[in-house]
Amino acid sequence: EAVIAGTVELVGTDPARIVSAVARLLDDPAHYARFAQRLNPYGDGKASGRIVDTLCARGTSTFAA
């Protein structure tokens, strides 16, 4: 999913390729931006906070048997 969305790049397990790929992300702002500006297929990472807020807003009696 992330590869298709363009938020990650598969570079394999070769240490030299991994180092090269990381160096390019760190050294080339345009290359980094191509990944960073894409829509994350997994959301924004704030789902757990939203769930807690929703549960707290409903009160505990909603979930009591």
C-alpha positions, 0 to 999 in steps of 0.5 A: 500500500505504501509503495503504491501510494508513493510514501516509501521506497523499497531498497532491499536488504543490501546495507550499501543500498540502504545507506545510499537511500537514507543519504539521498533522503537526508541530502536531497530536499526535493527527493524527500519532499516527493515522499513527505507530500504524499497522502499517507495510506495509513492515516495521520497517526492520531486515531488512538487519540480520537478514540479516547476522546470519543470514549471519554465523551460518552461516559462509562455508563455507555459501556457498562453491561 
